[in-house]
Amino acid sequence: MSDQPTVGEIRVDKSNLYREETYSDLKVASIRRLTPVHEDGSEDSERDTLFIGETTLMSQRGPLPVQAPIEAKTLTEAFEKFPEAVNAAVDQLIDQAREIQRQEASRIVVPGQPSSSGTRIIG
């Protein structure tokens, strides 16, 4: 059974609302600034503004979208920290890919069972 709510059970968390603004150089960098707001749309100064960096890198398999949280207090600081945050996110993606490869390589293959590609191994 799924832990996801059904459409009738979906509720907006009115205590966790943000106004979203996007800033971009129209080349490689986009930063989303998420400003906390109250239910009426006024700013909520009790919570921190969030920054998320976004870019697309080219890989051997095509474009790879990358998102990274940026620890910053201002938009200027977020742009300064953008390269560091994206590099950290890419390193994490590489580590995750290596772990998936390691798990696949150590999987026990049983004859007659479907492989991860969906084909049956006949031995």
N, C-alpha and C positions, 0 to 999 in steps of 0.2 A: 504494500500500500504506500502511496506517495505522501510525503510530508508537505507537498505544495498545496496551498489553499485552492479551493474551487473558485470559480468566478464569483459566486454568491458570497464567498467568505472573505474576499479581498477587502482590506481596510487600509486607508491611507494613514500613515503614522504622522499625525499632525504636529507631533513634538520633534520631528526630525526633517523639517522642510528646508530646502535650499533654493536660492536663485542662481541660475547657471548663466555664465557669460563666457564666451570663447574669444581668445586673442590668438592671432595667427600672423606669421610673416609671409603666408601664401607660398612658401617654398618647402620648408621641412618641419617647422615647429608650430605646434598648437598647444595652448595652455587653457584648460578650463578652470575658471575660478568659481567655486561654489560658496556662496555667501549664505550663512544661516539666516533664516527668516522665521517670524512668527506666522501663525495661521492667517493673519490679516495682510501679510506681505511686508510688514515693517522688519527692519534688521534686528536680529537677535544677537546682542553684543556679549551674551554669556557664553556663546560657543565660538570656536575658532573657524576662520575661513579655510577652506580646503583648496589645494591646487593639484591638478592632474595634468601631466605632460603627455602629449600624444605625437607620434610620428609614424611614418611608414618606411621600413628598411627593405632593400631589395636583397633577396636570398637566392640560392640556386633553384629554389622551388617557386619563386615568384615573390610578390610583395608580402611583407610581414608587418601587420599593424602592431605597434608597441604602445602600451599605456603604462605610466609610472606615476605613483604619488610623489609629490614634491613637498618636502618640509620647508615651508617658507611663510613669512608673515606678510610680504608684499608681492605685487606682481613683478616688480623689478627683481627682487630676490629670486622669485620663481624662474624667471628667464635666465638668471645667472646660474642657477642650480640645475637647469634643464638637462645639459649634457651628462652630468653626473648621475642624475636620476634615470635617464634612458639607458646609460651604460649598465647600471645596476640591474635594471629590468631585463636587458638582453642577457646578462650573465645568468640571471635566474632562469630565463627561458632555456638557455643552453644546458644548465644543470638539470632542468626538468626533462629535456629531451634525452640527455645521457642516461638518466634514471629509467626512463621508459625503455630505452634500448637495452639497458642492463637487465631489466625485468623480462623483456621479450627473449633475450639470449639465454636466460637461465630457466625459462619455462620448460617443463617436462612435456615432451611430445608423445602422445599415446596413439599407436596405430589405429586407424579406423575412426578417430575423432576429428571433428573439424578443426582446422588451424585458424589462426587469427585472421587470415585472409578469406576464410569461409570455405576453403577447399578441404576435402577429406584426404588424409594421409593413408595410403594403402600400403601395407607392408608385407 
